[in-house]
């Protein structure tokens, strides 16, 4: 459903010229990364719905408003904005009350720093790897010409006279809906097939064996022995993991070691969440080839920045 919403909103945003309006403040993020202004629309949407934001990026990529390299960088830059929505839907109402104010804020702050670090990395990657003028030229050309010819059912609209009936709000919404349906007929069946396959895999294989790698890591990091069962629980369910460690904060864990243990659980959970969530979601949106690239980049950056956060948390003070 939310994928469809994202694709539909992408078409509506282009049809109403919202890309140019949002670019007024998002350009400070997209221009340094040499990305088209359209990416700012997806970023703003991601702060409200990750799925809708990804759906918009997928639509921009399929309609060739974004290249593969630009899409990978845009997905990386989306990380912090995807995190923001979880503050209001999960961290503030659920996790912080379970962990207590000090540990809860320390954990959320660490996760925010990790997400922000990944987003900044995306900006630097765009500045280094993408051509400086191409994205700006494309956005300015689209703004001056009033849009470009639609490519393969994409989100672009053809230039029309200002007084044309095609510029009426009802016509724009109707056209956006018409352009959305063909994309959904490709994405939804693929998404359903992959979800079924992954569900069967999860039910027939014992993925909990993956948490066995946590034992040498907890020893290496000097975490308390009680951290191992916490990591195992946290790897499969964040809320249950927080509830498991909360009573042990003070007698067994300091605030820093508690947060480090939960972050370690986050690293271990990547192997599980990749099968349960990332593969179905990313493959459903992008297809296996490009979806694998997105998963690889996301996972690598998360591991790097969580490792850096662990180093900061566990440094002697």
C-alpha positions in Angstrom: 0.0 0.0 0.0 2.7 2.5 1.1 4.7 1.7 -2.0 1.8 2.7 -4.1 1.4 5.9 -2.1 5.0 6.7 -2.7 4.8 6.2 -6.4 1.5 8.2 -6.6 2.9 11.0 -4.5 6.0 11.2 -6.8 3.7 11.7 -9.8 1.5 14.2 -8.0 4.5 16.2 -6.8 5.9 16.5 -10.3 2.5 17.3 -11.7 1.8 20.1 -9.3 5.4 21.4 -9.5 6.0 20.7 -5.8 9.6 19.6 -6.7 10.6 23.2 -7.3 8.9 24.4 -4.1 10.5 21.7 -1.9 13.9 22.4 -3.6 13.9 25.8 -2.0 15.1 24.3 1.3 16.1 20.7 0.3 18.7 22.0 -2.1 21.1 22.7 0.7 21.2 18.9 1.1 20.9 17.8 -2.5 23.0 20.3 -4.3 26.2 19.6 -2.3 25.7 15.9 -3.2 25.2 16.8 -6.9 21.7 15.3 -6.9 18.6 16.5 -8.8 16.1 18.5 -6.8 13.6 15.7 -7.0 15.5 13.8 -4.3 14.5 16.5 -1.8 10.9 15.5 -2.3 11.7 11.9 -1.5 13.7 12.8 1.6 10.9 14.9 3.0 8.5 12.1 2.4 10.8 9.6 4.1 10.6 11.5 7.3 6.9 10.7 7.3 7.0 7.2 5.7 10.1 5.3 4.7 8.2 3.1 2.4 6.6 6.0 0.6 10.0 7.8 0.3 11.5 4.7 -1.2 8.6 4.4 -3.5 9.2 7.9 -4.8 12.9 7.2 -5.4 12.0 4.0 -7.2 9.7 5.9 -9.5 12.3 8.6 -10.2 14.8 5.8 -11.0 12.4 3.9 -13.3 11.5 7.1 -15.1 15.2 7.9 -15.5 15.2 11.1 -13.5 17.8 9.3 -11.3 20.7 7.1 -12.4 21.7 4.0 -10.4 24.6 5.8 -8.8 22.4 8.8 -7.8 19.7 6.4 -6.4 22.3 4.6 -4.2 23.5 7.9 -2.9 20.0 9.2 -2.4 19.1 6.0 -0.4 22.1 6.5 1.8 21.2 10.1 2.4 17.6 9.1 3.4 18.9 7.2 6.4 18.7 10.0 9.0 15.3 11.1 7.8 14.0 7.5 8.0 15.3 7.4 11.6 13.5 10.7 12.5 10.0 9.1 12.1 10.9 6.3 14.5 11.6 8.8 17.2 7.9 9.6 17.4 6.5 6.2 16.6 8.8 3.9 18.6 11.7 5.4 20.5 9.9 8.1 22.5 6.6 6.3 23.3 8.1 2.7 23.7 11.8 2.4 24.1 12.7 5.3 26.4 10.0 4.5 29.0 11.4 0.9 29.1 15.0 1.8 29.4 14.7 4.9 31.6 15.5 8.5 30.6 19.3 8.3 30.9 19.9 5.0 29.0 17.0 5.7 26.7 18.3 9.0 25.6 21.9 7.7 25.3 20.7 4.9 23.1 18.5 7.1 20.9 21.3 9.6 20.7 23.7 6.9 19.6 21.3 5.7 16.9 20.7 9.3 15.8 24.5 9.9 15.5 24.9 6.7 13.5 22.0 7.6 11.1 23.3 11.1 10.7 26.8 9.9 10.0 25.5 7.6 7.2 23.5 10.5 5.7 26.6 12.8 5.8 28.6 10.0 4.1 26.0 9.9 1.3 26.4 13.7 0.8 30.2 13.4 0.6 29.9 10.4 -1.7 27.7 12.5 -4.1 30.1 15.4 -3.9 33.0 13.1 -4.9 31.5 10.6 -7.2 28.8 12.5 -9.1 29.2 15.1 -11.8 28.8 18.6 -10.4 26.7 20.1 -13.2 24.5 17.3 -14.5 21.9 17.1 -11.7 21.5 20.9 -11.5 21.2 21.2 -15.2 18.5 18.6 -15.4 16.5 20.2 -12.6 16.8 23.7 -14.1 15.9 22.4 -17.5 12.8 20.7 -16.2 11.8 23.9 -14.3 12.3 26.1 -17.3 10.6 23.8 -19.8 7.7 23.0 -17.5 8.6 19.4 -17.5 10.0 16.8 -19.9 8.4 14.2 -22.0 7.3 11.2 -20.0 9.7 8.3 -20.4 8.4 4.7 -20.0 5.4 5.8 -18.0 7.5 7.9 -15.6 6.6 10.8 -13.3 7.5 13.6 -15.8 4.7 15.6 -17.4 4.8 17.0 -20.9 4.7 20.8 -21.2 1.2 22.2 -21.6 -0.2 25.7 -22.0 -0.9 27.4 -18.7 -4.6 27.6 -19.4 -4.9 23.9 -20.5 -7.5 21.7 -18.8 -4.6 19.2 -18.3 -3.2 21.6 -15.6 -6.3 21.4 -13.5 -5.8 19.7 -10.1 -8.3 16.9 -10.9 -6.5 16.1 -14.2 -3.1 16.1 -12.6 -4.3 13.7 -9.9 -6.0 11.5 -12.4 -2.8 11.4 -14.6 -0.7 10.5 -11.5 -3.0 7.6 -10.7 -2.9 6.4 -14.3 0.9 6.4 -14.2 1.1 4.7 -10.8 -0.9 1.6 -11.7 1.5 0.1 -14.3 4.4 0.4 -11.8 2.4 -1.3 -9.1 1.5 -4.2 -11.4 5.2 -4.8 -11.7 6.3 -4.2 -8.1 3.5 -5.9 -6.0 3.6 -9.4 -7.6 7.4 -9.4 -7.2 7.1 -8.3 -3.6 4.5 -10.9 -2.8 6.6 -13.8 -4.3 9.7 -12.7 -2.4 7.8 -12.3 0.9 6.4 -15.9 0.6 9.8 -17.3 -0.2 11.5 -15.6 2.7 8.7 -16.6 5.1 9.2 -20.2 4.2 12.9 -19.9 4.7 12.6 -18.3 8.1 10.1 -21.0 9.2 12.2 -23.9 8.0 15.6 -22.7 9.1 17.0 -22.0 12.6 18.3 -18.5 12.2 19.0 -18.2 15.9 22.2 -20.1 15.3 23.5 -16.8 13.8 23.6 -15.3 17.3 26.4 -17.7 18.2 28.9 -15.2 16.8 28.0 -12.8 19.5 29.9 -14.7 22.3 33.4 -13.9 21.0 32.4 -10.3 20.3 31.0 -9.7 23.8 34.3 -11.1 25.3 36.4 -9.0 22.9 34.6 -5.8 23.9 34.8 -6.6 27.6 31.0 -6.6 28.1 29.4 -8.4 31.1 28.6 -12.1 30.7 24.9 -11.2 31.0 25.2 -9.3 27.7 25.1 -12.5 25.6 21.4 -13.4 26.3 20.5 -9.8 25.9 22.2 -9.6 22.5 20.4 -12.8 21.4 17.0 -11.4 22.4 17.7 -7.9 21.0 18.8 -9.4 17.7 15.2 -10.7 17.1 13.1 -8.2 18.9 14.2 -4.7 20.0 11.4 -4.2 22.5 12.0 -7.5 24.2 15.7 -6.9 24.3 15.2 -3.5 25.9 12.8 -5.1 28.5 15.4 -7.8 29.2 18.3 -5.5 29.9 16.4 -2.8 31.7 16.3 -4.5 35.2 20.0 -5.1 34.9 21.0 -1.5 34.4 22.8 -0.5 37.6 23.7 -3.8 39.2 25.2 -5.4 36.1 25.3 -2.8 33.3 26.4 0.8 33.3 24.5 3.1 30.9 27.4 2.9 28.4 27.7 -0.9 28.5 24.0 -1.3 28.3 23.8 0.8 25.1 26.9 -0.9 23.7 25.2 -4.3 24.3 22.0 -3.2 22.5 24.1 -1.8 19.6 25.9 -5.1 19.3 22.6 -6.8 19.2 21.7 -4.5 16.3 24.8 -5.7 14.4 23.9 -9.3 14.9 20.3 -8.6 13.9 21.3 -7.5 10.5 21.7 -11.1 9.4 18.2 -11.9 10.6 16.5 -8.7 9.4 18.1 -9.0 6.0 16.2 -12.3 5.5 13.0 -11.2 7.2 12.7 -7.6 6.0 15.4 -6.1 3.8 15.4 -8.7 1.0 11.6 -8.7 0.6 11.4 -4.9 0.8 14.4 -4.0 -1.3 13.9 -6.7 -3.9 10.3 -5.9 -4.2 11.0 -2.2 -4.9 14.2 -2.4 -6.9 14.4 -6.0 -8.2 17.1 -8.5 -7.1 20.1 -6.9 -8.9 19.8 -3.3 -7.7 18.1 -4.4 -4.5 21.2 -6.4 -3.6 23.4 -3.3 -4.1 21.1 -1.2 -1.8 21.2 -3.9 0.9 25.0 -4.2 0.6 25.6 -0.5 0.9 23.1 -0.1 3.8 24.5 -3.0 5.8 28.2 -2.0 5.3 27.6 1.5 6.4 25.5 0.5 9.4 28.2 -1.9 10.6 31.0 0.6 10.1 29.2 3.4 12.0 27.8 1.1 14.8 31.4 -0.2 15.3 32.6 3.4 15.6 29.8 4.1 18.1 30.9 1.0 20.1 34.5 2.3 20.2 33.3 5.7 21.6 31.0 4.1 24.2 33.6 1.6 25.5 36.6 3.9 25.6 37.8 4.2 29.2 36.7 7.4 30.9 
